Amino acid sequence: MVWGEGFMSLRAASAGGAAQGSPRPFFLRGCLHFVNLVVLSLVFSEFFGLQAEIEAVDSSGWTALHRAANYGKDAVATQLIQAKANVNAADNYGDTPLHSAAWNGHAAVVELLLGAKASPTAVNKNGKTPAQHAEQSEHGNVAARLRKADQQSVGSK
């Protein structure tokens, strides 16, 4: 890839968007394409009674809910949760959507996932919980919320 290909120019970024005709970064195009396909499949399932394959995984074990959580797409996460997506699905590294939302500090998605009974005590293959992910990536408010949810889940057992 040629340097600058697929990236927004500084002028376009300062103007608040991509320059006319400039492509989106490759990774972003892939993520948006994946999320768009999932949303379209949910729309089709709603209108035509088709079963959307919301538990499909990519090569890293990510589901559509992992992607929505990772990028802070709370509206998409809501749709997936309503469609009964597995909120505790683990990827190849043992990370759940809650780990992804926590790592990136997406508090709204963390709340959605907790409300849908995502486990705040899930431990990935590196022995980390979502709260530890949030702490490591310096999202103290998310880490505090997850620690509170962790204490509540321990207290209710």
C-alpha positions in Angstrom: 0.0 0.0 0.0 1.3 3.4 -0.9 1.7 5.8 2.0 -1.4 7.9 2.2 -3.5 5.7 0.1 -6.8 5.1 1.9 -6.2 7.7 4.5 -7.9 11.1 4.9 -5.8 14.1 4.0 -5.0 16.6 6.7 -7.1 19.2 4.9 -10.1 16.8 4.7 -9.7 15.9 8.3 -9.6 19.5 9.4 -12.7 20.1 7.3 -14.5 17.4 9.2 -14.6 14.6 6.7 -13.0 12.7 3.9 -12.1 14.5 0.7 -14.5 14.0 -2.2 -13.7 10.6 -3.7 -11.0 9.7 -1.2 -11.3 6.1 0.0 -11.8 5.1 3.6 -9.0 3.3 5.4 -9.0 -0.4 4.6 -9.6 -1.6 8.1 -12.5 0.9 8.5 -14.1 -0.1 5.2 -13.9 -3.8 6.2 -15.5 -3.1 9.6 -18.2 -0.9 8.2 -19.0 -3.5 5.5 -19.3 -6.2 8.1 -21.6 -4.2 10.3 -23.7 -3.0 7.3 -24.1 -6.6 6.2 -25.3 -7.6 9.7 -27.7 -4.7 9.9 -29.1 -5.5 6.5 -29.5 -9.1 7.5 -31.4 -8.0 10.6 -33.7 -5.8 8.5 -34.4 -8.6 6.1 -35.1 -11.0 9.0 -37.5 -8.5 10.4 -39.4 -7.9 7.2 -39.2 -11.4 5.6 -39.0 -13.7 8.6 -35.5 -14.9 7.6 -33.1 -16.0 10.3 -30.1 -13.7 10.4 -26.8 -15.4 11.1 -25.7 -13.1 13.9 -23.4 -15.6 15.5 -21.1 -15.8 12.4 -17.5 -15.2 13.2 -14.5 -13.9 11.3 -11.0 -15.4 11.3 -10.3 -13.9 14.7 -13.4 -15.3 16.2 -15.2 -11.9 16.3 -19.0 -11.8 16.0 -20.9 -8.8 14.8 -21.5 -7.9 18.4 -17.7 -7.9 19.0 -17.3 -5.4 16.1 -20.2 -3.2 17.3 -18.7 -3.1 20.9 -15.2 -2.5 19.6 -16.2 0.5 17.6 -18.8 1.9 20.1 -21.8 1.4 17.8 -24.5 1.3 20.5 -27.4 1.3 18.0 -26.0 -1.7 16.2 -25.3 -3.4 19.5 -28.8 -2.8 20.6 -30.2 -4.4 17.4 -27.9 -7.4 17.8 -28.9 -7.9 21.4 -32.6 -7.6 20.6 -31.9 -10.3 17.9 -30.5 -12.5 20.7 -26.8 -12.2 19.9 -24.7 -14.0 22.4 -23.3 -11.3 24.7 -20.8 -13.7 26.2 -19.3 -15.0 22.9 -15.6 -15.4 23.2 -13.2 -14.8 20.3 -10.0 -16.7 19.7 -8.3 -14.9 22.6 -11.2 -15.4 25.0 -12.3 -11.7 24.7 -16.0 -11.1 24.9 -17.8 -8.1 23.4 -17.6 -6.6 26.9 -13.8 -6.9 26.8 -13.8 -5.0 23.5 -16.1 -2.2 24.7 -14.1 -1.9 27.9 -10.7 -1.7 26.2 -12.0 1.1 24.0 -13.8 3.0 26.7 -17.3 2.7 25.1 -19.4 3.3 28.3 -22.7 3.2 26.5 -22.0 -0.1 24.9 -20.7 -1.4 28.3 -24.0 -0.5 29.9 -26.0 -2.2 27.1 -24.0 -5.4 27.4 -24.3 -5.4 31.2 -28.0 -4.8 30.9 -28.2 -7.8 28.6 -26.4 -10.0 31.2 -22.9 -9.9 29.8 -20.5 -11.3 32.4 -18.3 -8.7 34.0 -16.2 -11.6 35.4 -15.3 -13.2 32.1 -11.6 -14.0 31.9 -9.8 -14.1 28.6 -6.8 -16.3 27.7 -4.4 -13.7 29.2 -6.3 -13.9 32.5 -7.8 -10.4 32.1 -11.4 -9.3 33.0 -13.2 -6.5 31.1 -12.4 -4.2 34.1 -8.7 -5.0 33.8 -8.9 -4.2 30.1 -10.5 -0.8 30.8 -7.9 0.0 33.5 -5.0 -1.1 31.2 -6.3 1.2 28.4 -6.8 4.1 30.9 -10.6 4.2 30.9 -11.1 4.7 34.6 -14.8 5.4 34.5 -15.5 2.3 32.6 -13.3 0.2 34.8 -15.1 1.5 37.9 -18.5 0.6 36.5 -17.3 -2.9 35.6 -15.8 -3.4 39.1 -19.2 -2.4 40.6 -21.0 -4.8 38.3 -18.4 -7.5 39.2 -19.1 -7.0 42.9 -22.9 -7.1 42.3 -22.6 -10.4 40.4 -20.4 -11.9 43.1 -22.9 -10.7 45.8 -25.9 -12.2 44.0 -24.3 -15.7 43.8 
